[in-house]
Amino acid sequence: MKANELRIGNWVNGNRPYQVNINVIATHEIERKFKGRNYCEPIPLTEEWLVKFGFERSEHCNMFNAYDFVLKTNCCLFSYTSSDFSLGIAPSKRVLDSCDFIAPIHSSIIHVHQLQNLFHALTGTELILSENDSSSE
């Protein structure tokens, strides 16, 4: 992982999961460049992390296989299965609610920080851990 993949607020792994701040980005780049080792590692994207970010299991959308994890925003539907990450972009929330999407996109999002970065780029907001989850903080 390179420092330019990270944004402040991304979740990464050291001895335990923690959020990136400006010092983490600088230290990671220094460690990687001069000592040849990673200061932090990416966190694999798992069902547990999806639930922490507010994704829910969904069986009602015909576009995706049963038991996908889904998170709806005003303009996007993020869907995840164990083998694929999909994104549906729709012109309105009404279209999202009917599951009639335009522009489904498939991507190899395999780490937590990649999902956070994509979500921020598309929505302009951060993925926030659910309030009742303090296990990663």
Steps between C-alpha positions, in 0.01 A plus 500: 500500500630844409433814700322658204227236532411631844271779610462638848231289667577177311510187713828304483666228705805527724491289812125566485267696270535878529412811303753686289605853591764724340776351718415147386525601133838671549643221716379230262671666202826551693502139624425361155753718321795479738449179696322294235210402724137595528398699807139395449324230301166501319203336672323235290140594427282247682132463581579622852641829369208547260256467790705745708462755216122452483465247219204265538423160355255529213301242309257729318703639209486281190819654365713335765523148637313426821669601825703783356597772740347829393539865599282765334579869478307770312669413170679167538442146607808318621469122488753241611521124467788278601624498141412845365441862589235679298380854488174616350463865411148630448362843405272515805421335832167380353691298241727362771200390705363304205840336438490606134855627469696665229875453468582200718874503563707202612826560681756304696458677832670266745617731779313724745689816397413442133129489582535812716678686221249398232205588722647845573579565134145418391297647787722771649440352845684258725402145584446508875517204737171424668470667841458172687832365369800586713697180437725659239567833665 
